[in-house]
Amino acid sequence: MALPFLHGAHIVPAFRALKNVTATEPLKELVMYLDRTCMQSSVWTPCQWSIYSR
């Protein structure tokens, strides 16, 4: 996914928008996995893994 290329403040809203339009079960499972492991990480916040303007 290209989310790390977004400004840090835009990552979570963009992910939520994508999450709302998932259509297939495999894609829903992937989105749920990414939500648990990346969006809700206690190690790195989405703002920290953004590479926008680097």
KOLKOLRO-992426 format. One line per field, with one value per atom (N, C-alpha, C, O, CB): residue in three letters; chain; x, y, z. Coordinates in pm, 1 decimal, always signed. Atoms other than C-alpha are relative to their C-alpha. Glycine has a CB too. Layout:
// residues N
aa	[ALA ...]
ch	[A ...]
east	[X ...]
north	[Y ...]
up	[Z ...]
END
This chain:
// residues 54
aa	[MET MET MET MET MET ALA ALA ALA ALA ALA LEU LEU LEU LEU LEU PRO PRO PRO PRO PRO PHE PHE PHE PHE PHE LEU LEU LEU LEU LEU HIS HIS HIS HIS HIS GLY GLY GLY GLY GLY ALA ALA ALA ALA ALA HIS HIS HIS HIS HIS ILE ILE ILE ILE ILE VAL VAL VAL VAL VAL PRO PRO PRO PRO PRO ALA ALA ALA ALA ALA PHE PHE PHE PHE PHE ARG ARG ARG ARG ARG ALA ALA ALA ALA ALA LEU LEU LEU LEU LEU LYS LYS LYS LYS LYS ASN ASN ASN ASN ASN VAL VAL VAL VAL VAL THR THR THR THR THR ALA ALA ALA ALA ALA THR THR THR THR THR GLU GLU GLU GLU GLU PRO PRO PRO PRO PRO LEU LEU LEU LEU LEU LYS LYS LYS LYS LYS GLU GLU GLU GLU GLU LEU LEU LEU LEU LEU VAL VAL VAL VAL VAL MET MET MET MET MET TYR TYR TYR TYR TYR LEU LEU LEU LEU LEU ASP ASP ASP ASP ASP ARG ARG ARG ARG ARG THR THR THR THR THR CYS CYS CYS CYS CYS MET MET MET MET MET GLN GLN GLN GLN GLN SER SER SER SER SER SER SER SER SER SER VAL VAL VAL VAL VAL TRP TRP TRP TRP TRP THR THR THR THR THR PRO PRO PRO PRO PRO CYS CYS CYS CYS CYS GLN GLN GLN GLN GLN TRP TRP TRP TRP TRP SER SER SER SER SER ILE ILE ILE ILE ILE TYR TYR TYR TYR TYR SER SER SER SER SER ARG ARG ARG ARG ARG]
ch	[A A A A A A A A A A A A A A A A A A A A A A A A A A A A A A A A A A A A A A A A A A A A A A A A A A A A A A A A A A A A A A A A A A A A A A A A A A A A A A A A A A A A A A A A A A A A A A A A A A A A A A A A A A A A A A A A A A A A A A A A A A A A A A A A A A A A A A A A A A A A A A A A A A A A A A A A A A A A A A A A A A A A A A A A A A A A A A A A A A A A A A A A A A A A A A A A A A A A A A A A A A A A A A A A A A A A A A A A A A A A A A A A A A A A A A A A A A A A A A A A A A A A A A A A A A A A A A A A A A A A A A A A A A A A A A]
east	[+83.4 +0.0 +87.7 +203.3 -94.8 -73.3 +106.6 -24.2 +14.2 -37.6 +30.7 -9.8 +122.9 +111.3 -67.9 -116.5 +346.0 +41.9 +115.0 +116.1 -34.5 +378.2 -88.4 -61.7 -10.6 +87.4 +97.9 +57.6 +140.2 -141.3 -35.2 +146.5 -52.9 -160.0 -59.6 +37.0 +129.3 -141.0 -207.0 +93.3 +135.4 -193.8 -107.9 -224.7 -16.7 +99.2 -364.2 -6.6 -96.2 +31.2 -7.4 -270.4 -123.2 -186.2 +125.4 +113.1 -540.7 -132.0 -209.5 -9.0 +124.8 -826.9 -4.7 -110.0 -18.1 -2.7 -717.1 -21.9 -93.3 +134.6 +18.8 -696.9 -145.6 -201.9 +90.8 +141.8 -1044.6 -89.2 -184.9 -45.1 +79.1 -1181.3 +12.8 -86.2 +44.7 -20.1 -1027.5 -70.0 -127.3 +149.7 +62.6 -1154.1 -150.9 -211.3 +28.9 +145.6 -1509.9 -45.1 -163.7 -46.3 +40.4 -1505.6 +51.2 +44.5 +49.1 -45.7 -1357.9 -119.9 -224.3 +77.5 +113.5 -1574.6 +12.2 -87.7 -15.8 -14.9 -1428.7 +48.3 +110.4 +97.5 -40.0 -1368.4 +152.1 +200.0 -56.2 -146.3 -992.3 +52.9 +144.5 +68.8 -43.5 -952.8 -39.9 +35.7 -58.8 +42.5 -1152.0 +93.5 +126.9 -143.8 -93.4 -922.7 +134.5 +194.7 +19.6 -125.2 -615.9 -11.4 +79.3 +39.2 +20.0 -756.6 -7.2 +48.4 -127.5 +7.4 -838.4 +138.7 +173.1 -95.6 -136.7 -483.3 +83.5 +153.6 +66.0 -75.5 -331.6 -45.1 +36.1 -14.5 +51.8 -556.2 +59.5 +103.7 -153.6 -53.5 -442.5 +150.7 +200.1 -32.7 -146.2 -72.9 +67.2 +176.8 +54.0 -63.8 -4.4 -69.3 -4.8 +1.9 +71.5 -273.3 -8.5 -7.3 -139.2 +13.4 -303.7 +126.9 +121.5 -117.5 -127.1 +62.6 +39.8 +21.6 +110.8 -51.4 +207.4 +147.7 +206.8 -19.4 -141.9 +556.3 +17.9 +92.9 +66.3 -12.5 +518.8 -137.6 -230.4 +70.8 +124.7 +242.9 +5.3 +114.5 -24.5 -1.8 +137.0 +81.8 +147.1 -141.8 -79.9 +295.6 +149.3 +224.8 -29.1 -141.8 +629.3 +44.3 +161.6 +28.9 -42.8 +628.5 -32.8 -15.2 -62.1 +22.4 +525.0 +134.3 +222.9 -90.4 -122.2 +795.8 -26.9 +52.0 +60.3 +38.0 +620.8 +108.0 +149.6 -138.0 -100.8 +873.8 +135.5 +208.3 -48.3 -134.0 +1179.1 +84.6 +200.8 -7.1]
north	[-117.9 +0.0 +124.0 +119.7 -0.1 -125.3 +356.7 +95.4 +212.0 +67.5 -88.3 +494.8 +70.0 +186.6 -78.5 -70.6 +571.9 +122.2 +207.2 -94.6 -115.2 +819.9 +121.3 +230.4 -37.2 -111.4 +1034.7 +75.2 +22.4 -50.4 -76.2 +1309.5 -78.5 -138.8 +147.4 +79.4 +1152.1 +22.1 -72.0 +29.2 -31.3 +1327.6 -54.3 -60.3 +149.9 +47.2 +1186.9 -153.0 -207.4 +57.1 +145.3 +820.1 -69.4 -150.4 -51.8 +68.7 +712.2 +31.8 -60.5 +40.1 -25.3 +896.0 -70.7 -120.3 +149.0 +69.3 +750.9 -149.7 -212.8 +25.4 +142.2 +402.6 -29.2 -128.0 -44.9 +19.7 +438.9 +6.9 -69.6 +105.2 -10.9 +548.6 -127.5 -177.0 +122.4 +125.5 +242.7 -116.2 -204.2 -29.8 +106.3 +21.9 -4.3 -111.5 +20.4 -7.8 +141.0 -50.6 -78.3 +141.6 +42.7 +34.8 -139.1 -178.7 +99.6 +135.4 -313.9 -86.4 -80.9 -61.0 +75.7 -555.6 -150.2 -217.0 +28.4 +145.4 -904.5 -42.3 +36.2 -49.9 +51.2 -1119.2 -2.8 +37.4 -139.2 -2.5 -1165.1 +142.6 +163.3 -62.3 -138.3 -787.8 +52.3 +127.1 +89.2 -39.9 -733.5 -57.3 +10.5 -45.7 +61.6 -977.1 +72.1 +92.7 -148.3 -73.9 -792.9 +135.0 +175.0 +19.5 -130.4 -458.1 -13.3 +69.9 +66.2 +22.4 -596.1 -28.4 +20.6 -116.5 +29.3 -733.1 +128.4 +153.1 -103.2 -125.2 -398.8 +95.1 +167.6 +67.2 -84.6 -219.3 -41.1 +43.5 -7.3 +49.6 -439.6 +20.1 +61.2 -146.9 +1.6 -450.1 +132.7 +159.5 -104.1 -126.2 -108.7 +122.7 +208.2 +10.1 -120.1 +142.6 +11.5 +122.1 +1.1 -1.1 +42.7 -48.0 -97.1 -86.4 +48.2 -39.4 +79.4 +201.0 +8.6 -67.6 +39.3 +35.3 +98.8 -88.2 -26.5 +60.6 +123.0 +214.3 -122.5 -108.2 +294.6 +55.3 -20.7 -48.3 -62.6 +542.8 +23.7 +30.2 +133.7 -28.8 +608.2 +125.4 +129.3 +16.1 -120.3 +954.0 -32.2 +30.2 +107.4 +35.7 +791.2 -79.3 -72.0 -79.1 +76.2 +560.3 +67.3 +8.8 -134.8 -78.5 +830.7 +44.1 +87.1 +123.5 -46.3 +910.2 +122.7 +156.8 -111.5 -120.5 +1217.9 +107.4 +136.5 +52.7 -107.3 +1489.9 -42.1 +41.2 +117.3 +43.4 +1279.5 -29.9 -67.9 -122.2]
up	[+0.0 +0.0 +0.0 +42.1 +120.6 +13.2 -59.4 +116.6 +108.7 -128.9 -112.3 +275.3 +58.1 +96.0 +108.2 -54.9 +397.6 -81.4 -30.5 +9.6 +83.0 +109.1 +28.7 -21.8 -146.4 -37.3 +255.3 +118.6 +193.0 +32.8 -120.1 +510.9 +120.2 +112.4 -4.2 -117.8 +857.6 +49.4 +93.4 +110.2 -47.8 +948.1 -92.4 -53.8 +14.6 +96.9 +638.4 -8.7 -73.3 -137.0 +12.7 +680.9 +58.2 -9.8 +68.6 -64.9 +926.3 -70.3 -95.5 +148.7 +73.7 +749.3 -135.5 -175.5 -20.8 +130.0 +413.7 +19.3 -58.6 -73.2 -27.9 +564.0 +33.3 -13.7 +115.3 -35.7 +713.4 -123.0 -135.5 +102.7 +123.1 +376.2 -82.6 -136.4 -83.2 +72.6 +211.0 +70.3 +6.1 -14.4 -79.1 +492.2 -24.4 -25.1 +150.2 +20.0 +428.0 -135.8 -153.7 +17.0 +134.2 +62.4 -36.4 -152.8 -102.0 +30.2 +93.4 -36.3 +28.7 +120.1 +52.6 -100.0 +20.5 +47.3 -145.7 -7.5 -84.0 +138.1 +209.7 -107.7 -130.9 +220.8 +18.2 +124.3 +19.7 -17.7 +158.3 +22.0 +101.7 -122.5 -17.8 +128.4 +137.3 +199.2 -109.5 -134.3 +447.7 +105.2 +202.4 +27.0 -94.2 +628.2 -0.9 +104.5 -33.6 +10.1 +499.4 +70.1 +143.2 -147.1 -62.0 +609.8 +151.7 +223.4 -53.9 -144.3 +955.3 +57.0 +164.6 +31.7 -43.5 +983.6 +5.1 +103.3 -94.5 +3.2 +880.8 +109.6 +167.1 -135.9 -107.2 +1126.1 +134.4 +212.0 +5.2 -127.1 +1414.2 +11.8 +116.8 +16.0 -10.0 +1328.6 -32.3 +17.0 -90.7 +41.1 +1174.5 +57.5 +118.2 -151.0 -42.4 +1255.8 +151.4 +205.3 -59.0 -145.5 +1621.4 +70.0 +182.7 +41.9 -55.1 +1680.2 +123.7 +128.9 -105.5 -119.0 +2020.9 -17.3 +70.0 +124.7 +25.7 +1866.8 -89.1 -54.4 -65.2 +96.6 +1567.2 -32.5 -60.3 -128.1 +41.8 +1496.2 -150.9 -207.2 +76.9 +142.8 +1136.5 -34.6 -138.9 -50.1 +25.9 +1160.5 -2.1 -76.7 +106.2 -5.5 +1243.3 -121.2 -157.9 +124.9 +117.0 +941.1 -131.3 -238.1 +2.3 +121.8 +696.0 -57.3 +16.4 +28.9 +65.5 +441.1 -86.1 -174.2 -85.3 +73.2 +307.8 +17.3 +129.4 +48.6 +3.2 +212.7 +52.8 +106.8 +79.0 -43.1 +295.0 -118.6 -103.5 +90.5]
END
